[in-house]
Amino acid sequence: MAIKKILLPVALVMILTGAGCSLTQTVTVNTNAVVANTNTQTNAAANTNATTSTIIYSGHAGKTALELLQATHKVDASSAGFVNSIDGTKPGTRQYWAFYVNGKLADVGAKSYQTKDTETIEWRLDSF
């Protein structure tokens, strides 16, 4: 995987704190995948964590959504293809990794979904 140099910083990290909460935002850009708007909020009073992340990449004919994710990210997945963590980010309480195809929640698992060159695949930490 070739990473092209750009004039903007590769990663931008902002940390804001106040009133028992902290917010961390990271944006990472490379030529194959984007991790956008990674937010972690911790409420000290409730001692709960909520994390939101988005990973976006283009489909590739003949490759599954999971294969493409694993090609550019460190993925912990079950043998059935259920994604437990991406780049060390695990779902928070009442969250799971969900993938979307062209903005719509996929109706099959990432291990089974054969992507097309014209599709945009997006992974999000969704809540239930």
mmCIF file of the C-alpha atoms, coordinates in Angstrom:
data_MODEL
# 
_entry.id   MODEL 
# 
loop_
_atom_site.group_PDB 
_atom_site.id 
_atom_site.type_symbol 
_atom_site.label_atom_id 
_atom_site.label_alt_id 
_atom_site.label_comp_id 
_atom_site.label_asym_id 
_atom_site.label_entity_id 
_atom_site.label_seq_id 
_atom_site.pdbx_PDB_ins_code 
_atom_site.Cartn_x 
_atom_site.Cartn_y 
_atom_site.Cartn_z 
_atom_site.occupancy 
_atom_site.B_iso_or_equiv 
_atom_site.pdbx_formal_charge 
_atom_site.auth_seq_id 
_atom_site.auth_comp_id 
_atom_site.auth_asym_id 
_atom_site.auth_atom_id 
_atom_site.pdbx_PDB_model_num 
ATOM 1   C CA . MET A 1 1   ? 0.000   0.000   0.000  1.00 0.00 ? 1   MET A CA 1 
ATOM 2   C CA . ALA A 1 2   ? 1.500   3.311   -1.058 1.00 0.00 ? 2   ALA A CA 1 
ATOM 3   C CA . ILE A 1 3   ? 0.792   6.344   1.053  1.00 0.00 ? 3   ILE A CA 1 
ATOM 4   C CA . LYS A 1 4   ? 1.046   9.615   -0.826 1.00 0.00 ? 4   LYS A CA 1 
ATOM 5   C CA . LYS A 1 5   ? 2.425   12.681  0.878  1.00 0.00 ? 5   LYS A CA 1 
ATOM 6   C CA . ILE A 1 6   ? -0.033  15.526  1.156  1.00 0.00 ? 6   ILE A CA 1 
ATOM 7   C CA . LEU A 1 7   ? 0.337   19.085  2.357  1.00 0.00 ? 7   LEU A CA 1 
ATOM 8   C CA . LEU A 1 8   ? -2.107  18.526  5.210  1.00 0.00 ? 8   LEU A CA 1 
ATOM 9   C CA . PRO A 1 9   ? -1.132  16.643  8.385  1.00 0.00 ? 9   PRO A CA 1 
ATOM 10  C CA . VAL A 1 10  ? -1.777  12.897  8.149  1.00 0.00 ? 10  VAL A CA 1 
ATOM 11  C CA . ALA A 1 11  ? -3.410  12.862  11.575 1.00 0.00 ? 11  ALA A CA 1 
ATOM 12  C CA . LEU A 1 12  ? -5.159  15.627  13.435 1.00 0.00 ? 12  LEU A CA 1 
ATOM 13  C CA . VAL A 1 13  ? -5.805  15.084  17.103 1.00 0.00 ? 13  VAL A CA 1 
ATOM 14  C CA . MET A 1 14  ? -7.827  17.439  19.261 1.00 0.00 ? 14  MET A CA 1 
ATOM 15  C CA . ILE A 1 15  ? -8.462  16.844  22.917 1.00 0.00 ? 15  ILE A CA 1 
ATOM 16  C CA . LEU A 1 16  ? -11.158 18.810  24.679 1.00 0.00 ? 16  LEU A CA 1 
ATOM 17  C CA . THR A 1 17  ? -11.955 18.360  28.348 1.00 0.00 ? 17  THR A CA 1 
ATOM 18  C CA . GLY A 1 18  ? -14.460 19.795  30.766 1.00 0.00 ? 18  GLY A CA 1 
ATOM 19  C CA . ALA A 1 19  ? -17.139 18.974  33.342 1.00 0.00 ? 19  ALA A CA 1 
ATOM 20  C CA . GLY A 1 20  ? -16.124 15.330  33.822 1.00 0.00 ? 20  GLY A CA 1 
ATOM 21  C CA . CYS A 1 21  ? -16.152 14.511  30.102 1.00 0.00 ? 21  CYS A CA 1 
ATOM 22  C CA . SER A 1 22  ? -13.357 14.148  27.608 1.00 0.00 ? 22  SER A CA 1 
ATOM 23  C CA . LEU A 1 23  ? -13.574 14.150  23.826 1.00 0.00 ? 23  LEU A CA 1 
ATOM 24  C CA . THR A 1 24  ? -10.826 12.963  21.505 1.00 0.00 ? 24  THR A CA 1 
ATOM 25  C CA . GLN A 1 25  ? -11.133 13.430  17.746 1.00 0.00 ? 25  GLN A CA 1 
ATOM 26  C CA . THR A 1 26  ? -8.726  11.857  15.241 1.00 0.00 ? 26  THR A CA 1 
ATOM 27  C CA . VAL A 1 27  ? -8.833  12.130  11.454 1.00 0.00 ? 27  VAL A CA 1 
ATOM 28  C CA . THR A 1 28  ? -6.462  9.923   9.421  1.00 0.00 ? 28  THR A CA 1 
ATOM 29  C CA . VAL A 1 29  ? -6.104  10.043  5.638  1.00 0.00 ? 29  VAL A CA 1 
ATOM 30  C CA . ASN A 1 30  ? -4.304  7.682   3.258  1.00 0.00 ? 30  ASN A CA 1 
ATOM 31  C CA . THR A 1 31  ? -4.833  6.653   -0.367 1.00 0.00 ? 31  THR A CA 1 
ATOM 32  C CA . ASN A 1 32  ? -6.736  3.427   0.372  1.00 0.00 ? 32  ASN A CA 1 
ATOM 33  C CA . ALA A 1 33  ? -8.920  4.111   3.386  1.00 0.00 ? 33  ALA A CA 1 
ATOM 34  C CA . VAL A 1 34  ? -10.107 6.914   5.588  1.00 0.00 ? 34  VAL A CA 1 
ATOM 35  C CA . VAL A 1 35  ? -10.741 6.845   9.304  1.00 0.00 ? 35  VAL A CA 1 
ATOM 36  C CA . ALA A 1 36  ? -12.889 9.886   9.895  1.00 0.00 ? 36  ALA A CA 1 
ATOM 37  C CA . ASN A 1 37  ? -14.316 11.464  12.993 1.00 0.00 ? 37  ASN A CA 1 
ATOM 38  C CA . THR A 1 38  ? -13.083 9.034   15.608 1.00 0.00 ? 38  THR A CA 1 
ATOM 39  C CA . ASN A 1 39  ? -14.591 10.269  18.843 1.00 0.00 ? 39  ASN A CA 1 
ATOM 40  C CA . THR A 1 40  ? -14.274 8.836   22.328 1.00 0.00 ? 40  THR A CA 1 
ATOM 41  C CA . GLN A 1 41  ? -16.344 10.335  25.109 1.00 0.00 ? 41  GLN A CA 1 
ATOM 42  C CA . THR A 1 42  ? -15.975 9.318   28.732 1.00 0.00 ? 42  THR A CA 1 
ATOM 43  C CA . ASN A 1 43  ? -18.477 10.396  31.330 1.00 0.00 ? 43  ASN A CA 1 
ATOM 44  C CA . ALA A 1 44  ? -16.653 10.154  34.665 1.00 0.00 ? 44  ALA A CA 1 
ATOM 45  C CA . ALA A 1 45  ? -19.869 10.244  36.714 1.00 0.00 ? 45  ALA A CA 1 
ATOM 46  C CA . ALA A 1 46  ? -21.500 7.343   34.840 1.00 0.00 ? 46  ALA A CA 1 
ATOM 47  C CA . ASN A 1 47  ? -18.196 5.556   34.130 1.00 0.00 ? 47  ASN A CA 1 
ATOM 48  C CA . THR A 1 48  ? -19.355 4.613   30.620 1.00 0.00 ? 48  THR A CA 1 
ATOM 49  C CA . ASN A 1 49  ? -17.582 4.845   27.276 1.00 0.00 ? 49  ASN A CA 1 
ATOM 50  C CA . ALA A 1 50  ? -19.153 5.597   23.911 1.00 0.00 ? 50  ALA A CA 1 
ATOM 51  C CA . THR A 1 51  ? -16.971 5.469   20.809 1.00 0.00 ? 51  THR A CA 1 
ATOM 52  C CA . THR A 1 52  ? -17.919 6.438   17.276 1.00 0.00 ? 52  THR A CA 1 
ATOM 53  C CA . SER A 1 53  ? -15.704 5.660   14.304 1.00 0.00 ? 53  SER A CA 1 
ATOM 54  C CA . THR A 1 54  ? -16.090 5.625   10.557 1.00 0.00 ? 54  THR A CA 1 
ATOM 55  C CA . ILE A 1 55  ? -13.878 3.820   8.045  1.00 0.00 ? 55  ILE A CA 1 
ATOM 56  C CA . ILE A 1 56  ? -14.560 4.340   4.343  1.00 0.00 ? 56  ILE A CA 1 
ATOM 57  C CA . TYR A 1 57  ? -13.091 2.601   1.301  1.00 0.00 ? 57  TYR A CA 1 
ATOM 58  C CA . SER A 1 58  ? -14.006 1.701   -2.272 1.00 0.00 ? 58  SER A CA 1 
ATOM 59  C CA . GLY A 1 59  ? -15.255 -1.714  -3.264 1.00 0.00 ? 59  GLY A CA 1 
ATOM 60  C CA . HIS A 1 60  ? -13.194 -3.985  -5.491 1.00 0.00 ? 60  HIS A CA 1 
ATOM 61  C CA . ALA A 1 61  ? -14.797 -6.601  -7.739 1.00 0.00 ? 61  ALA A CA 1 
ATOM 62  C CA . GLY A 1 62  ? -14.107 -10.123 -6.505 1.00 0.00 ? 62  GLY A CA 1 
ATOM 63  C CA . LYS A 1 63  ? -13.243 -9.063  -2.940 1.00 0.00 ? 63  LYS A CA 1 
ATOM 64  C CA . THR A 1 64  ? -15.477 -9.214  0.116  1.00 0.00 ? 64  THR A CA 1 
ATOM 65  C CA . ALA A 1 65  ? -16.048 -6.226  2.387  1.00 0.00 ? 65  ALA A CA 1 
ATOM 66  C CA . LEU A 1 66  ? -14.135 -8.053  5.127  1.00 0.00 ? 66  LEU A CA 1 
ATOM 67  C CA . GLU A 1 67  ? -11.153 -8.898  2.876  1.00 0.00 ? 67  GLU A CA 1 
ATOM 68  C CA . LEU A 1 68  ? -10.800 -5.245  1.861  1.00 0.00 ? 68  LEU A CA 1 
ATOM 69  C CA . LEU A 1 69  ? -11.041 -4.085  5.474  1.00 0.00 ? 69  LEU A CA 1 
ATOM 70  C CA . GLN A 1 70  ? -8.386  -6.611  6.547  1.00 0.00 ? 70  GLN A CA 1 
ATOM 71  C CA . ALA A 1 71  ? -6.074  -5.468  3.723  1.00 0.00 ? 71  ALA A CA 1 
ATOM 72  C CA . THR A 1 72  ? -5.765  -1.955  5.173  1.00 0.00 ? 72  THR A CA 1 
ATOM 73  C CA . HIS A 1 73  ? -6.591  -2.319  8.879  1.00 0.00 ? 73  HIS A CA 1 
ATOM 74  C CA . LYS A 1 74  ? -5.850  -4.591  11.813 1.00 0.00 ? 74  LYS A CA 1 
ATOM 75  C CA . VAL A 1 75  ? -9.102  -6.517  12.256 1.00 0.00 ? 75  VAL A CA 1 
ATOM 76  C CA . ASP A 1 76  ? -10.129 -8.943  14.978 1.00 0.00 ? 76  ASP A CA 1 
ATOM 77  C CA . ALA A 1 77  ? -13.005 -11.003 13.559 1.00 0.00 ? 77  ALA A CA 1 
ATOM 78  C CA . SER A 1 78  ? -14.631 -14.304 14.450 1.00 0.00 ? 78  SER A CA 1 
ATOM 79  C CA . SER A 1 79  ? -14.432 -17.264 12.081 1.00 0.00 ? 79  SER A CA 1 
ATOM 80  C CA . ALA A 1 80  ? -17.996 -16.363 11.014 1.00 0.00 ? 80  ALA A CA 1 
ATOM 81  C CA . GLY A 1 81  ? -16.816 -12.869 10.053 1.00 0.00 ? 81  GLY A CA 1 
ATOM 82  C CA . PHE A 1 82  ? -18.245 -10.884 12.979 1.00 0.00 ? 82  PHE A CA 1 
ATOM 83  C CA . VAL A 1 83  ? -15.919 -7.888  13.514 1.00 0.00 ? 83  VAL A CA 1 
ATOM 84  C CA . ASN A 1 84  ? -14.857 -7.517  17.155 1.00 0.00 ? 84  ASN A CA 1 
ATOM 85  C CA . SER A 1 85  ? -12.386 -4.658  16.690 1.00 0.00 ? 85  SER A CA 1 
ATOM 86  C CA . ILE A 1 86  ? -10.771 -2.520  13.993 1.00 0.00 ? 86  ILE A CA 1 
ATOM 87  C CA . ASP A 1 87  ? -7.307  -1.088  14.633 1.00 0.00 ? 87  ASP A CA 1 
ATOM 88  C CA . GLY A 1 88  ? -7.778  -1.932  18.311 1.00 0.00 ? 88  GLY A CA 1 
ATOM 89  C CA . THR A 1 89  ? -11.073 -0.039  18.573 1.00 0.00 ? 89  THR A CA 1 
ATOM 90  C CA . LYS A 1 90  ? -13.687 -2.237  20.213 1.00 0.00 ? 90  LYS A CA 1 
ATOM 91  C CA . PRO A 1 91  ? -17.370 -1.354  20.398 1.00 0.00 ? 91  PRO A CA 1 
ATOM 92  C CA . GLY A 1 92  ? -18.487 0.348   23.579 1.00 0.00 ? 92  GLY A CA 1 
ATOM 93  C CA . THR A 1 93  ? -21.435 -0.714  25.694 1.00 0.00 ? 93  THR A CA 1 
ATOM 94  C CA . ARG A 1 94  ? -24.447 -1.432  23.444 1.00 0.00 ? 94  ARG A CA 1 
ATOM 95  C CA . GLN A 1 95  ? -22.422 -0.891  20.234 1.00 0.00 ? 95  GLN A CA 1 
ATOM 96  C CA . TYR A 1 96  ? -21.285 -3.070  17.326 1.00 0.00 ? 96  TYR A CA 1 
ATOM 97  C CA . TRP A 1 97  ? -19.305 -2.652  14.105 1.00 0.00 ? 97  TRP A CA 1 
ATOM 98  C CA . ALA A 1 98  ? -21.762 -2.315  11.198 1.00 0.00 ? 98  ALA A CA 1 
ATOM 99  C CA . PHE A 1 99  ? -20.957 -1.912  7.538  1.00 0.00 ? 99  PHE A CA 1 
ATOM 100 C CA . TYR A 1 100 ? -22.825 0.091   4.947  1.00 0.00 ? 100 TYR A CA 1 
ATOM 101 C CA . VAL A 1 101 ? -22.812 -0.112  1.173  1.00 0.00 ? 101 VAL A CA 1 
ATOM 102 C CA . ASN A 1 102 ? -23.415 3.207   -0.580 1.00 0.00 ? 102 ASN A CA 1 
ATOM 103 C CA . GLY A 1 103 ? -24.907 4.614   2.621  1.00 0.00 ? 103 GLY A CA 1 
ATOM 104 C CA . LYS A 1 104 ? -27.292 1.703   3.318  1.00 0.00 ? 104 LYS A CA 1 
ATOM 105 C CA . LEU A 1 105 ? -26.852 -0.844  6.105  1.00 0.00 ? 105 LEU A CA 1 
ATOM 106 C CA . ALA A 1 106 ? -25.787 -4.156  4.544  1.00 0.00 ? 106 ALA A CA 1 
ATOM 107 C CA . ASP A 1 107 ? -28.247 -7.020  4.865  1.00 0.00 ? 107 ASP A CA 1 
ATOM 108 C CA . VAL A 1 108 ? -25.551 -9.762  4.765  1.00 0.00 ? 108 VAL A CA 1 
ATOM 109 C CA . GLY A 1 109 ? -22.304 -10.269 6.642  1.00 0.00 ? 109 GLY A CA 1 
ATOM 110 C CA . ALA A 1 110 ? -19.044 -8.653  5.540  1.00 0.00 ? 110 ALA A CA 1 
ATOM 111 C CA . LYS A 1 111 ? -17.447 -12.066 5.007  1.00 0.00 ? 111 LYS A CA 1 
ATOM 112 C CA . SER A 1 112 ? -20.143 -12.906 2.434  1.00 0.00 ? 112 SER A CA 1 
ATOM 113 C CA . TYR A 1 113 ? -20.639 -9.546  0.773  1.00 0.00 ? 113 TYR A CA 1 
ATOM 114 C CA . GLN A 1 114 ? -18.896 -9.382  -2.625 1.00 0.00 ? 114 GLN A CA 1 
ATOM 115 C CA . THR A 1 115 ? -18.110 -5.746  -3.366 1.00 0.00 ? 115 THR A CA 1 
ATOM 116 C CA . LYS A 1 116 ? -18.268 -3.974  -6.715 1.00 0.00 ? 116 LYS A CA 1 
ATOM 117 C CA . ASP A 1 117 ? -15.809 -1.388  -8.035 1.00 0.00 ? 117 ASP A CA 1 
ATOM 118 C CA . THR A 1 118 ? -18.537 1.270   -8.024 1.00 0.00 ? 118 THR A CA 1 
ATOM 119 C CA . GLU A 1 119 ? -19.462 0.853   -4.344 1.00 0.00 ? 119 GLU A CA 1 
ATOM 120 C CA . THR A 1 120 ? -18.411 2.758   -1.257 1.00 0.00 ? 120 THR A CA 1 
ATOM 121 C CA . ILE A 1 121 ? -18.036 0.616   1.869  1.00 0.00 ? 121 ILE A CA 1 
ATOM 122 C CA . GLU A 1 122 ? -18.333 2.306   5.247  1.00 0.00 ? 122 GLU A CA 1 
ATOM 123 C CA . TRP A 1 123 ? -17.803 0.810   8.703  1.00 0.00 ? 123 TRP A CA 1 
ATOM 124 C CA . ARG A 1 124 ? -19.423 2.515   11.684 1.00 0.00 ? 124 ARG A CA 1 
ATOM 125 C CA . LEU A 1 125 ? -19.760 1.816   15.352 1.00 0.00 ? 125 LEU A CA 1 
ATOM 126 C CA . ASP A 1 126 ? -23.560 1.683   15.630 1.00 0.00 ? 126 ASP A CA 1 
ATOM 127 C CA . SER A 1 127 ? -25.584 1.594   18.824 1.00 0.00 ? 127 SER A CA 1 
ATOM 128 C CA . PHE A 1 128 ? -28.439 -0.707  19.704 1.00 0.00 ? 128 PHE A CA 1 
# 
